[in-house]
Amino acid sequence: MQNNNTQLIEVFLDYATLPSLNYLINFASHKEDRETIRLFGLARFNISDEIIDSYPQGKLHFVPVNVSKLEDFKSKFKQILEDNIPHKKVKLNFHFNLFHSLEMLTNMLGVLTNYLSDIVEVKLNFYDDGSEGIVSLYKLANTISKDELIYHIEHQKEQINQFLSSGKLEFSNSIVLRYLWGNLFSSHYHLIRSDYIKEEKLAPLQNAISSYQELEIDSFQRLSNEAKHFMFQLLQLDFNEISPLLSNKGKSFLFLGTTVNTDNLEITNFANKLHLDYLQQFISPDGKFYIGEYDNIYFKAHPNSKQVNKLISDNFKNIVILPNNIPMEILLFLGLNITMIGGFSSTLFFYLHPENIHHVIFMTEDKNKDKAYSLEIHYWLKQSLIGLGNINEQQAHEYTEIYNIH
């Protein structure tokens, strides 16, 4: 129960999948709270008008966003503040994508500046954007010395302490910066894995982080039945439509797709061909990565590369295409039977036991990893998965390897 003189406003902002899922699980687990004002800005999910209208007027808001489209979201946030501040003091609880935390926080602080005297509390929550957080920490631990790390921490603490008054923020290392927001407001971090933050090399950074926890892969399963039903409504899923999929028994293999995040048609077509060629190597008896006999073979496209589904269905008649609108994490939460997973690199591999991982394809070339950001990030993704013991070097393959098979 909230104090009659204060109003709690929760702000959820994300452009990806994993943080958004955790936001929606948070909402579902507190669905009976009809006093808190909630503002959602999501890129890959919608909150229906039906759900919004089921709450008291002005208590639930949704604005579609993307990386270059935040103005409507900022305007809605400003309107909510102005509607409430004349009558009550405000408590703010922000939920941000960790990878985009600097940009998101800067945008929200730009709105907050004129209202700080009426805001009695600000809390920040940051969520790993897929595997990027693990990869960045692994790279940090292996590319700078402890003395350099301490320098970056101290330098950026000073910058953060001046941020509110100056409105400017200079940073010497963007990775270090994102873990120091606790010097601005009370902050809590939700990490996919905390292995690397606990390494001796990163001890100064671990000591500087305000508080953190690991994201729980089974959080959906621990919801009440009523909250699970509400999650289905939030995700706009019909359980009857997917129940046949969940009832499949026997050995099942899942091939994961990837994305190249580009408008370049030539690169996109090449990536689509990679999916076809590599999938053939997994399911053909004479393929280099042959999986053996399975009762069910599934394909799951990356959310940004849905067009590859038609190519797969046209060329592989016995493969089941998993629904685009259901995140893989939710399908696993619901009990989709998967014996083995392989294909292109994914955050999902960080959650899996090594015995459930077949072979993994990385969109990188070791010898050319420094030529492009995408090549570099996938190189470090490979090294991270090997370093954590999820896969070994024999299971890790560069995407160009397919053309050296014969």
FENHUFEN-V934258 format. One record per pair of residues at least 12 apart in sequence whose C-alpha atoms are under 10 Angstrom apart, sorted by the first residue. I is the first residue (numbers start at 1). J is the second residue. Records with the same first field share a line. If there is no record, write none. Layout:
I = J  J
This chain:
1 = 33  34  35  36
2 = 35  36
3 = 88  89
4 = 88  89
5 = 87  88  89  90
6 = 84  85  87  88  89  90  91  118  119  120
7 = 35  36  37  81  84  85  87  88  89  90  91  92  119  120
8 = 35  36  37  38  88  89  90  91  92  93  121  122
9 = 35  36  37  38  39  59  60  77  80  81  84  90  91  92  93  94  122
10 = 36  37  38  39  40  60  91  92  93  94  95  123
11 = 23  37  38  39  40  41  61  77  92  93  94  95  96  108  124  125
12 = 24  38  39  40  41  42  62  93  94  95  96  97  125
13 = 39  40  41  42  43  63  64  65  66  70  73  94  95  96  97  100  101  104  105
14 = 40  41  42  43  44  45  64  65  66  67  95  96  97  98  99  100  101  104  127  129
15 = 41  42  43  44  45  64  65  66  67  96  97  100  129
16 = 42  43  44  45  66  67  97  129  130  303  304
17 = 42  43  44  45  97  129  130  303  327  329
18 = 97  127  128  129  130  131  192  215  327  329  347
19 = 42  95  96  97  98  126  127  128  129  130  190  215
20 = 40  41  42  43  44  45  95  96  97  127  129
21 = 44  45  220  231  235  327  329  330
22 = 95  127  190  215  216  217  219  220
23 = 40  42  95  96  127
24 = 40  45  47  220  230  231  234  235
25 = 219  220  223  227  228  230  231  234
26 = 219  220  223  227  231
27 = 227  230  231  234
28 = 220  223  224  226  227  228  229  230  231  232  233  234
29 = 219  220  222  223  224  226  227  228  230  231
30 = 227
31 = 55  226  227  230  231
32 = 55  227
33 = 55  59
34 = 54  55  56  59  60
35 = 55  56  58  59  60
36 = 58  59  60  91
37 = 55  56  57  58  59  60  61  80  92
38 = 58  59  60  61  62  77  80  93
39 = 58  59  60  61  62  63  73  76  77  80  94
40 = 60  61  62  63  64  65  73  77  95
41 = 61  62  63  64  65  66  70  72  73  74  76
42 = 62  63  64  65  66  73
43 = 63  64  65  66  67  69
44 = 64  65  66  303  304  325
45 = 62  64  65  234  235  236  325
46 = 62  63  64  234  235  236
47 = 60  61  62  63  64  233  234  235  236
48 = 61  62  233  234  235  236
49 = 61  62
50 = 233
51 = 230  233  234
58 = 80  83
59 = 80
61 = 73  76  77  80
62 = 76
63 = 76  77
67 = 100  103  104
70 = 104  107  108
71 = 107
73 = 107  108
74 = 107  108  110  111
75 = 111
77 = 108  111  112
78 = 108  111  112  115
81 = 111  112  115  118  119
82 = 115
84 = 118
85 = 115  117  118  119
86 = 118
88 = 118  119
89 = 117  118  119  120  121
90 = 115  116  117  118  119  120  121  122
91 = 118  119  120  121  122  123
92 = 119  120  121  122  123  124
93 = 121  122  123  124  125  186  187
94 = 108  122  123  124  125  126  187
95 = 123  124  125  126  127  187  188  189
96 = 124  125  126  127  128  129  189
97 = 125  126  127  128  129  130  190
98 = 125  126  127  128  129  130  132  133  175  178  179  189  190  191
99 = 126  127  128  129  130  132  133  136  174  175  178
100 = 126  127  128  129  178
101 = 124  125  126  127  177  178  179  181
102 = 169  174  177  178  181
105 = 124  181
106 = 163  164  167  168  169
109 = 163  164  167
110 = 164  167
113 = 164  165  167
121 = 185  186
122 = 184  185  186  187
123 = 182  184  185  186  187  188
124 = 181  182  184  185  186  187  188  189
125 = 181  182  186  187  188  189  190  211  212
126 = 178  179  181  187  188  189  190  191  212
127 = 188  189  190  191  192  212  213  214  215
128 = 189  190  191  192  193  214  215
129 = 190  191  192  347
130 = 191  192  346  347  348  350
131 = 191  192  193  345  346  347  348  349  350  377  381  384  385
132 = 192  347  377  378  380  381
133 = 175  191  192  193  194  196  381
134 = 191  192  193  194  195  196  197  347  350  380  381  384  385
135 = 196  377  378  379  380  381  382  383  384  385
136 = 175  176  196  377  380  381  384
137 = 175  176  194  195  196  197  199  202  380  384
138 = 195  196  197  199  202  380  381  383  384  385  387  388
139 = 175  196  377  379  380  381  383  384
140 = 173  175  176  196  197  201  202
141 = 196  197  199  200  201  202  203
142 = 201  202
144 = 201  202
145 = 201  202
146 = 200  201  202  203  204  205
147 = 201  204
149 = 173  176  201  202  203  204  205
150 = 176  202  203  204  205  208
151 = 172
152 = 171  172  173  174  175  176  177  205
153 = 171  172  173  176  177  179  180  204  205  208
154 = 180  208
155 = 170  171  172  173  177
156 = 169  170  171  172  173  174  176  177  178  180  181  183
157 = 171  177  180  181  182  183  184  208
158 = 170  171  183
159 = 171  172  177  183
160 = 177  180  181  182  183  184
161 = 181  183  184
162 = 184
163 = 184
164 = 184
176 = 205  208  209
177 = 205
178 = 209
179 = 205  206  208  209  210  211  212
180 = 205  206  208  209  210
181 = 208  209  210
182 = 208  209  210  211
183 = 208  209  210
185 = 210
186 = 210  211
187 = 209  210  211  212
188 = 209  210  211  212  213
189 = 209  210  211  212  213  214  215
190 = 211  212  213  214  215  216
191 = 212  213  214  215  216
192 = 213  214  215  216  217  347  348  350  351
193 = 213  214  215  216  350  351  388
194 = 206  212  213  214  215
195 = 214  388
196 = 384  387  388
197 = 209
216 = 351
217 = 329  330  332  333  348  351
218 = 329  330  332  333  334
219 = 333
220 = 329  330  332  333  334
221 = 330  332  333  334  335
222 = 333
228 = 334
231 = 330
232 = 330
235 = 325  326  327  330
236 = 325  326
237 = 325  326
239 = 334
242 = 322  323  326  331  334  336
243 = 334  336
245 = 320  322  331  335  336  337
246 = 331  332  334  335  336  337
247 = 335  336  337
248 = 295  296  336  337  338
249 = 295  296  336  337  338
250 = 294  295  296  337  338  339
251 = 293  294  295  296  297  337  338  339  340
252 = 293  294  295  296  297  298  336  337  338  339  340  341
253 = 282  283  291  292  293  294  295  296  297  298  299  319  337  338  339  340  341  342  356  357  358
254 = 296  297  298  299  300  319  320  321  322  337  338  339  340  341  342  343  357  358
255 = 275  278  279  282  283  297  298  299  300  301  319  321  340  341  342  343  344  358  359  360
256 = 275  279  298  299  300  301  302  328  341  342  343  344  345  346  348  360  361
257 = 271  272  274  275  279  299  300  301  302  303  305  306  308  309  342  343  344  345  346  361
258 = 271  272  274  275  300  301  302  303  304  305  306  308  343  344  345  346  361  362  363
259 = 271  272  301  302  303  304  305  306  308  344  363
260 = 272  302  304  305  363  374
261 = 304  305  374
262 = 304
268 = 305  307  308
269 = 308
271 = 305  308  363  399
272 = 305  307  308  309  311  312
273 = 308  311  312
274 = 344  399  400  402  403
275 = 301  308  309  311  312  343  344
276 = 308  311  312  315  316
277 = 402  403
278 = 343  344  361  399  401  402  403
279 = 299  312  316  342  343  344
280 = 315  316
281 = 402  405
282 = 342  343  358  359
283 = 297  316  319
287 = 405
288 = 402  405  406
289 = 342  343  358  359  360  395
290 = 358  359
291 = 340  341  342  358  359
294 = 339  340
296 = 318  319  320  337  338  339
297 = 318  319  320  321  338  340  341
298 = 318  319  320  321  322  338  341
299 = 312  313  319  320  321  322  323  343
300 = 320  321  322  323  324  326  327  328  343
301 = 321  322  323  324  327  328  344
302 = 324  327  328  344  346
303 = 324  325  326  327  328
304 = 324
305 = 324
306 = 323  324  325
309 = 321  322  323  324
328 = 348
329 = 348
338 = 356
339 = 355  356  357
340 = 352  353  354  355  356  357  358  359
341 = 355  356  357  358  359  360
342 = 356  357  358  359  360  361  395
343 = 357  358  359  360  361  362  397
344 = 359  360  361  362  363  396  397  398  399
345 = 359  360  361  362  363  378  381  382  385  396  397
346 = 360  361  362  378  381
347 = 381  385
349 = 385  390  391
350 = 384  385  388  389  390  391
351 = 390
352 = 390  391
353 = 389  390  391
354 = 389  390  391  392
355 = 390  391
356 = 390  391
357 = 390  391  395
358 = 391  395  396
359 = 391  392  393  394  395  396  397
360 = 382  391  392  393  394  395  396  397  398  399
361 = 378  382  395  396  397  398  399  400  401  402
362 = 375  377  378  379  380  381  382  396  397  398  399  400  401
363 = 375  376  377  378  379  381  382  397  398  399  400
364 = 376  377  378  379  380  381  382  397  398  399  400
365 = 378  379  397  398  399  400  401
366 = 378  379  380  398
378 = 398
379 = 398
382 = 396  397  398
383 = 396
